[in-house]
Amino acid sequence: MAVPEERFPVLGLRADQAFLADISDRPLTMRGVTEADLPELLRVDREVFPDDPYPYFVLRQHLDVHGDRVLVLDDGDCLHGYVLFVTTSDRYVCWVLSLAVSADRRGRGLGKRLMLEVLRQLRRERVHEVRLTVEPTNAAAIMLYRTLGFTTEGGVHRDYLGPGEDRLIMVLGLT
């Protein structure tokens, strides 16, 4: 079976090359996060996850500890999405902790582009497995992850992130 990036090539673009999500949009660049991005990162997170955004201090700590594991979509003025992924110390498993695309840019393949870049990096690093959690009612996210080859591990995990915070665990083997 083809690995996700072979099934969905990105036309040879490097992560830092600008691309258009839509002809009427400003070009976007996928790049690593910087400290200057924190206010915009917080804005995107609050927009996409209004009921449970990361507090500023958590994003700050992720930047300090895992800054090389945050990719952002930048149009030169503001951010339109990000992905945060963390690999275990044995480099066997990576958890995608957050994937967010601004509401005005959804449905244009940006989440897929972010995920494909993460999967490319992880394959180069010889990570064996990628895991993530998703709300069981988030059909769009579940479909995206399934098109990339993720499968559901078990059924709904009740109260996984606390009372009333049910999640599906999805897994993709990279070996």
Buried (B, 14 or more C-beta within 10 A) or exposed (E): EEBBBEEBEBEEBEBEBBBEBEEEBBEBBBBEBEEEBBEBBBBBBBBBEEEEBBEBEEBBEBBEEBEEBBBBBBBEEBBBBBBBBBBEEEEEBBBBBBBBBBEEBBEBBBBBBBBBBBBBBBBEEEBEBBBBBBBBEEEEBBEBBEEBBBEBEEEEBEEEEEEEEBBBBBBBEBE
